[in-house]
Amino acid sequence: MNFLGWVDHDSEHEQSVLRALGAAKGHDARDELGLGTIRDSFADLFFPGLSTIQERVRYFLFVQWCCEVAARQGDPQRIIDELRRTEVLLIQRLSVLGAGEGVIGIQSQEDLERMPSEIYWNGLAVLGMRRAGGSRLRWARQIASSRDRVKQAAPIEDGGGSAVDIGFDMVRPPPPAGFPSIEGLNFGLDTDEAAFLRNRLRNACVDPVGRGHEYNLFGPFSAYRRRTSASDAWDHPRVSRLRPAARDLLMLGAAFSRLMHGAVILYNIRVAELMLPEGGRLDVRDAHVASFTTWRDRLSPADVDLVIRRIGELPTLGAITRHSVDPHAILFVRRWAERCLGPDTLLSDPRAAALVGDREVFLKGAWGTSRITSRKARARWRGESGSTLDYRWHVARRCLNDLAAAP
């Protein structure tokens, strides 16, 4: 078994290492064409603080309340142990809601590896709720150090002492009495909780100095106090009321999503065709061809033009969100967009097929996971790869609907 570790110097060093590890996952099977950093740049600007598995907005409060309970312990390890115990109890109380309700750990429960605090940890910082930097262990160490300093400090004049800093903004709605050991706990927000979270989401920004905040969609979208079933962010009822900068970037994101979906379908066609002599199913190939034909017929020349004109902006947007957008990815997108200027011949164009295949080989060939070059990798294929880029909209929509349901 191989391990990778580093010395835990400070929070900035930790974040740099984690970003480097993320950049090293270009061979990830879920990102066939290496569009992940561009996708995540859009997502972090539109919906800062969210990840793909943060489905319920009240978890931001749940996790902070759990941390407050754990912070009553003494040494760092006891704080971490108490945090896990409290979160397991939270999972057990929420599990009665049933599957499909966004309960983290509903199956694994006490055996869960990634607890809610780990999943929401970064988002809490982006929303300004967590002030302590670094990992949960560093946070626990900071609490222990703060407690030691308080013990050593001389009492103030009124006979009291300094408060222990637990690393969170304590100006938040209070937890229900007895949290989390209470019956009937659910994701419903009361008026104060909804107002608090709506304000936090509205002001969230992944950049510490606020660059890119003008693209945050939570503010205008959360002002819509009704549930929405919009299939994409650009179909939300409040899009027409967005500021010009946010609306323009959202339209670019929409065009990029629609345009690059065709490249993903063509990749599926290539893999399906390579598998035909190996026992692959003809109907799988034909289904992807039909999907490509539908996509081609719906492709808008305006989308192609918009992506070609503005593709050069994406590295700058990536820098704001601390994503390094690879120049090779920009070049691939540009070449694909140029091929789409003549969409009628795309399906029979060997240069388009080669462009998509070469991109996947470039990303995965050295790892032995390219389905274009490796029969073993093709044997593990389930018939379809990739999906339409939605920039975490399905998660943001559920959070927005939670806010809209509050009294």
Residue pairs with C-beta under 8 A, 6 or more apart in sequence:
4 21
6 13
6 17
8 14
8 134
8 135
8 137
8 138
10 133
10 134
11 133
11 134
11 135
11 138
12 133
14 134
14 135
14 138
15 322
19 322
19 323
19 324
23 37
23 324
25 31
25 36
26 34
26 36
26 326
26 363
26 364
27 363
27 364
27 366
27 367
27 369
28 36
29 369
29 385
30 386
31 363
31 386
32 264
32 267
32 360
32 363
32 385
32 386
33 260
33 263
33 264
33 267
33 332
33 356
33 359
33 360
33 363
33 386
34 326
34 328
34 329
34 332
34 359
34 362
34 363
35 260
35 329
35 333
35 389
37 318
37 323
37 324
37 325
37 326
37 329
38 256
38 314
38 318
38 323
38 325
38 329
38 333
39 389
39 391
40 321
40 323
41 314
41 317
41 318
41 320
41 321
41 323
41 325
42 249
42 253
42 256
42 317
42 389
42 391
43 50
43 391
43 392
44 206
44 321
44 323
45 206
45 212
45 215
45 216
45 249
45 317
45 320
45 321
46 215
46 216
46 217
46 233
46 249
46 250
46 253
46 391
46 392
46 396
47 216
47 217
47 218
47 391
47 392
47 393
47 395
47 396
48 126
48 204
48 205
48 206
48 216
48 218
49 122
49 123
49 124
49 126
49 127
49 201
49 204
49 206
50 123
50 392
50 395
50 396
50 399
51 119
51 122
51 123
51 392
51 395
52 392
52 395
53 104
53 119
53 395
54 119
54 120
54 123
54 395
54 399
55 102
55 395
55 398
55 399
56 101
56 102
56 187
56 398
56 399
56 402
57 187
57 189
57 197
57 201
57 398
57 399
57 402
57 403
58 187
58 188
58 189
58 193
58 197
58 402
59 104
59 116
59 119
59 120
59 187
60 120
60 123
60 124
60 127
60 129
60 197
60 200
61 172
61 173
61 175
61 193
61 196
61 197
62 90
62 116
62 180
63 87
63 116
63 117
63 120
63 121
63 124
64 124
64 129
64 130
64 168
64 172
65 175
65 179
65 180
66 83
66 86
66 87
66 90
66 116
66 117
66 180
67 83
67 117
67 139
67 166
67 167
67 168
68 166
68 168
68 175
69 82
69 83
69 86
69 179
69 180
70 79
70 80
70 82
70 83
70 86
70 140
71 79
71 143
71 164
71 166
72 82
73 79
73 81
73 82
74 144
74 147
75 144
76 137
76 140
76 141
76 143
76 144
77 140
79 140
79 143
79 144
80 136
80 137
80 140
83 115
83 117
83 136
83 140
84 115
86 180
87 115
87 116
87 117
88 105
88 109
88 110
88 112
89 180
89 181
90 116
90 180
90 185
91 103
91 104
91 105
91 106
91 109
91 110
91 112
91 116
92 109
93 180
93 181
93 182
93 183
93 185
94 101
94 103
94 106
94 185
94 186
94 187
95 103
95 106
95 109
97 103
97 186
97 187
98 106
99 106
101 187
102 187
102 398
104 112
104 115
104 116
104 119
105 112
105 115
105 116
117 136
118 136
121 130
121 135
121 136
124 130
124 168
125 131
125 133
126 204
126 205
126 206
127 200
127 201
127 203
127 204
128 169
128 200
128 203
128 204
129 168
129 169
129 172
129 200
130 139
130 167
130 168
130 169
131 167
131 168
131 169
132 138
132 139
132 142
132 166
132 167
132 168
139 167
142 165
142 167
143 164
143 165
143 166
143 167
146 164
146 165
146 166
147 164
149 162
150 161
150 162
150 163
150 164
153 161
153 162
155 161
156 162
172 196
173 190
173 192
173 193
173 196
176 182
176 185
179 185
187 402
188 405
188 406
189 197
189 402
189 403
189 405
189 406
190 406
190 407
191 406
191 407
193 406
194 403
194 406
194 407
197 403
198 218
198 222
198 403
201 216
201 218
201 219
201 222
201 399
201 403
202 216
202 218
202 219
202 222
203 213
203 216
204 216
204 218
205 211
205 212
205 213
205 216
206 212
206 320
206 321
206 322
207 213
207 320
207 321
207 322
211 320
212 317
212 320
212 321
214 243
214 245
214 246
215 245
215 246
215 249
215 250
216 246
217 233
217 236
217 242
217 246
217 250
217 396
218 396
218 400
220 238
220 241
220 242
220 243
220 246
221 233
221 236
221 238
221 396
221 400
222 400
222 403
222 404
223 238
224 236
224 237
224 238
224 400
224 404
225 404
226 404
227 401
227 404
227 405
228 236
228 237
228 397
228 400
228 401
228 404
230 236
230 237
230 397
232 254
232 257
232 390
232 393
233 239
233 250
233 253
233 254
233 390
233 391
233 393
233 396
234 250
234 251
234 253
234 254
239 247
239 250
240 247
242 250
249 317
251 306
252 306
252 307
252 310
252 313
253 389
253 391
254 303
255 300
255 302
255 303
255 304
255 306
255 307
256 307
256 333
256 389
257 388
257 389
257 390
257 391
258 298
258 299
258 300
258 303
258 388
259 299
259 303
259 304
259 307
259 336
259 337
259 340
260 333
260 336
260 389
261 295
261 388
261 389
262 292
262 295
262 296
262 299
262 336
262 340
262 346
263 336
263 356
264 385
264 386
264 387
265 288
265 291
265 292
265 295
266 292
266 346
266 347
266 352
266 353
266 356
267 356
267 357
267 360
267 385
267 386
268 288
268 291
268 384
268 385
268 386
269 285
269 288
269 289
269 292
269 347
269 353
270 353
270 356
270 357
270 372
271 371
271 372
271 378
271 381
271 385
272 280
272 281
272 284
272 285
272 288
272 383
273 285
274 280
274 371
274 372
274 378
275 281
275 284
275 378
275 381
276 282
276 285
278 375
278 378
278 379
281 383
284 383
288 384
289 347
292 346
292 347
293 347
296 343
296 344
296 346
296 347
299 340
299 343
301 341
304 337
304 340
304 341
307 333
307 337
308 334
308 337
308 338
311 330
311 333
311 334
311 337
312 330
314 325
314 330
314 333
315 325
315 327
315 330
317 325
318 324
318 325
328 362
332 355
332 359
335 355
336 352
336 355
336 356
339 346
339 349
339 351
339 352
339 355
340 346
346 352
357 372
360 370
360 371
360 372
361 370
361 372
361 373
363 370
364 370
364 371
364 377
365 373
368 374
368 376
368 377
369 377
370 377
371 377
371 378
371 381
371 385
